Amino acid sequence: MLNWELENSFYNEGFRLICGADEAGRGPLAGPVFAAAVILPRGLEIEGLNDSKKLSAAKRDALYEEIKAKATDYAIAHAEVYEIEAINILNASMLAMRRAIEQLKTTPDLALIDGNVARDFHIEARPIIKGDGKSPSIAAASILAKVERDRFCLEMDKFYPGYGFAKHKGYATKAHKEAILKYGPCPLHRKSFLRKTYGDAIELQDIWQSF
């Protein structure tokens, strides 16, 4: 179980209210990037709380409900595909996390941001490398963002059948890449990511024209 050592070190610096923020969906070929911000009661222990990537889908779903029930405050936001294309995925991830923090009903005086970058936040923000495995607040945010994005992909599977979004959640699996070659991209696909994946393959010339 994660402990409060990291958060407590910041509370000891004089911060009074701390939130954790994390994103889900930086790597997929399709879909928005989601982010969450969470303020937990100081010292709260939630059994099984951990980096969302280390948990089963069933465990994430259970923790998703528990976090929402026990958090002092939380918010979930996203950045759209067109925003990812316009400003790149790192900046879009920052944008989604800023949106989540700004939507909190209670304004924290410090945000702990998963990763090595914390850019343009309206409150003081500290990047925490691998923070989702160190900080309960960041781990909680990682779970909310991941579950929310996975549920979005389940819904999108109904609108864009054939791509398998319900299964791979937009990631570059073999089946997903084959479906793109077969059907062409849909509005959920990130053009820049597809170009990096497929390069200038001749067989994709018609696909690029559909963007």
C-alpha positions in Angstrom: 0.0 0.0 0.0 1.2 3.5 -0.8 2.2 5.6 2.1 1.9 9.4 2.7 5.6 10.1 3.0 5.7 12.2 -0.2 2.6 14.2 0.5 3.6 14.7 4.2 7.0 16.1 3.1 5.1 18.9 1.3 2.6 19.4 4.1 5.7 19.9 6.3 6.8 22.6 4.0 3.7 24.5 4.8 1.3 23.6 2.1 -2.2 23.1 3.4 -4.1 21.4 0.5 -2.5 19.1 -2.0 -4.0 17.5 -5.1 -2.5 14.8 -7.3 -2.9 14.9 -11.1 -2.3 12.3 -13.8 -3.3 11.5 -17.3 -4.3 8.4 -19.3 -3.9 8.0 -23.0 -0.7 9.6 -24.1 0.4 6.6 -26.2 -2.7 5.4 -28.1 -3.2 5.9 -31.9 -6.7 7.2 -31.2 -8.9 9.1 -28.8 -8.6 12.0 -26.4 -6.1 12.1 -23.5 -7.9 12.1 -20.2 -6.7 13.5 -16.9 -7.9 13.7 -13.3 -7.1 15.7 -10.2 -7.8 14.3 -6.8 -7.6 15.8 -3.3 -7.6 13.0 -0.7 -8.1 13.5 3.1 -4.7 13.6 4.6 -3.6 10.2 5.7 -6.5 8.4 4.1 -5.7 4.7 3.4 -7.4 3.0 0.5 -6.6 -0.7 0.3 -5.0 -1.7 -3.0 -4.5 1.9 -4.2 -1.6 1.9 -6.7 -0.5 3.0 -10.2 -3.5 2.2 -12.4 -1.3 0.3 -14.9 -0.5 -2.3 -12.1 -4.2 -3.0 -11.4 -6.7 -5.2 -13.1 -9.7 -3.6 -14.8 -12.0 -5.0 -12.1 -9.8 -3.6 -9.3 -9.6 -0.2 -11.1 -13.4 -0.1 -11.4 -13.8 -0.8 -7.7 -11.2 1.8 -6.7 -12.8 4.3 -9.0 -16.0 4.2 -7.0 -14.2 4.2 -3.7 -12.0 7.2 -4.6 -14.9 9.2 -5.7 -16.8 8.4 -2.5 -13.9 9.2 -0.2 -12.0 12.0 -1.9 -12.3 15.6 -0.5 -12.6 16.7 -4.1 -11.9 15.3 -7.6 -12.4 16.3 -11.3 -11.9 14.6 -14.6 -11.2 16.4 -17.9 -9.7 15.7 -21.3 -8.0 17.2 -24.4 -9.5 16.4 -27.7 -7.8 14.7 -30.7 -7.7 18.0 -32.6 -5.9 19.6 -29.6 -3.4 16.8 -29.5 -2.7 17.4 -33.2 -2.4 21.1 -32.8 -0.1 21.3 -29.7 1.4 17.8 -29.4 0.6 15.1 -26.9 2.8 16.4 -24.1 1.2 19.8 -24.2 -2.3 18.3 -24.6 -1.6 16.1 -21.5 -0.7 19.3 -19.5 -3.8 21.0 -20.8 -6.0 18.1 -19.7 -4.4 18.1 -16.2 -4.8 21.9 -15.9 -8.4 21.6 -16.9 -9.0 18.9 -14.2 -7.3 21.0 -11.5 -9.3 24.1 -12.5 -12.5 22.2 -12.3 -11.9 21.2 -8.6 -14.5 22.9 -6.4 -11.8 23.4 -3.8 -8.6 25.1 -4.9 -5.4 23.4 -3.7 -2.2 25.3 -3.0 0.0 22.6 -4.5 -0.4 20.1 -7.4 1.7 17.0 -7.6 2.0 16.2 -11.3 3.0 12.7 -12.5 6.0 12.8 -14.7 9.0 15.1 -15.2 7.2 18.2 -16.5 4.7 20.5 -14.8 4.0 23.4 -17.2 1.7 26.5 -17.0 -0.4 25.5 -14.0 -2.4 28.3 -12.2 -1.2 27.1 -8.9 2.2 25.8 -7.7 2.9 22.5 -9.3 5.7 20.0 -8.8 6.6 17.1 -11.2 7.0 13.8 -9.6 8.7 11.1 -11.7 6.8 7.8 -11.4 4.5 9.6 -9.0 1.6 7.2 -9.6 3.7 4.6 -7.7 4.7 7.0 -4.9 1.8 9.3 -4.1 -1.7 8.2 -3.0 -3.1 11.4 -4.6 -1.5 10.8 -7.9 -2.3 7.1 -7.9 -6.0 8.0 -7.3 -5.9 10.5 -10.2 -4.3 7.8 -12.4 -7.2 5.4 -11.7 -9.9 8.0 -12.3 -8.4 9.1 -15.6 -7.7 5.5 -16.8 -11.2 4.2 -16.0 -12.9 7.3 -17.5 -10.9 6.9 -20.7 -11.6 3.2 -20.9 -15.3 3.8 -20.6 -15.1 6.4 -23.3 -13.5 3.8 -25.6 -16.3 1.4 -24.8 -18.8 3.9 -25.9 -16.9 4.8 -29.0 -16.8 1.2 -30.0 -20.5 1.5 -30.6 -20.1 4.4 -33.0 -17.0 3.1 -34.8 -17.4 -0.7 -34.9 -14.7 -2.8 -36.6 -11.7 -1.1 -35.0 -11.9 -2.9 -31.6 -11.8 0.1 -29.4 -13.6 -1.7 -26.6 -10.7 -4.2 -26.5 -7.5 -2.3 -27.2 -8.7 1.2 -26.1 -7.0 2.8 -29.0 -3.5 1.4 -28.5 -1.4 0.2 -31.4 -2.1 -3.5 -31.2 -1.7 -5.7 -34.3 -5.5 -6.0 -34.7 -6.0 -2.2 -34.4 -3.3 -1.5 -37.0 -4.8 -4.1 -39.3 -8.3 -2.5 -38.9 -6.9 0.9 -39.9 -5.4 -0.6 -43.0 -8.7 -2.3 -43.8 -11.2 0.5 -43.0 -9.0 3.7 -43.0 -8.9 6.0 -40.0 -12.0 7.3 -38.2 -12.4 10.7 -36.6 -10.9 9.4 -33.4 -7.5 8.6 -34.9 -4.5 10.9 -34.3 -3.1 11.8 -37.7 0.4 12.5 -36.4 0.5 9.2 -34.5 -0.6 7.2 -37.6 2.2 8.9 -39.7 4.7 7.8 -37.1 3.4 4.3 -37.1 3.0 3.7 -40.8 5.5 6.2 -42.3 5.0 7.0 -45.9 3.7 3.5 -46.9 2.3 3.6 -50.4 -0.8 1.7 -49.4 -1.8 4.5 -47.0 -1.9 7.2 -49.6 -5.7 7.0 -50.0 -6.1 6.9 -46.2 -4.3 10.3 -45.7 -6.8 11.9 -48.2 -9.6 11.0 -45.8 -8.3 13.4 -43.1 
